[in-house]
Amino acid sequence: MVVNPTYPSAVTPKKVEDTVLLNVRISKSGVVHDMNLVSGPPILAAAAIKAVKRWKYKPAYWVTGPPSERQTFLSVTLMKGAAPKVEEIALGVSSCIPAPTRVRISQAIMANRLLSRVEPVYPPEAYTEHIAGVVIVHVVIDKNGGVLNVDYVSGPLAQVPAAIEAVKQWKYQPYLLNGEAIEVESTVEISFTL
């Protein structure tokens, strides 16, 4: 089942058409359950994502067994006043669109891929001053699942060094795109409670 995206009426196009490239994960039952924007204008991407989230695919059967989850790229070309053109880009087939070197994955999905977690040490000065809260950090995870980089986003400054030091030691299951490990960007929340 395909629901066509609608070109947003508030957008005055500079060009006649624009293309949005999405990385889509489809469950065993054919439901789109994860999607990332690879490229394209954000305002048009929102329309494409809203439509694709409602799509339903026939389960993908392999010659050797039952249906399985699959990952694909969708090129959605939106044209003002016309039906969109949707093309599935076969994985492993060369095209004019380069494969991404890093993808952004939601915090919830990456939490399920966490293999080992080091708990932060509550800073003594923050404890004595009764400073509590949630520290949010942006992380880059390398192809092997190790944390490559951690940057502060928000939260109590007293706990930031402890949160960053702990998260740097976390280990994730490598994220695969087209069967190959790829770097991931995500966020992590660390709660400090008294």
Secondary structure, DSSP 8 states (H G I E B T S, - for coil): --------TT---SSSEEEEEEEEEE-TTSBEEEEEEEES-HHHHHHHHHHHTT-B-----BTTBS---EEEEEEEEEETTS--EEEEE-TTS--SS---SEEE--HHHHHHTEEE-------HHHHHTT--EEEEEEEEE-TTSBEEEEEEEES-GGGHHHHHHHHTT-EE--EEETTEEEEEEEEEEEEE--
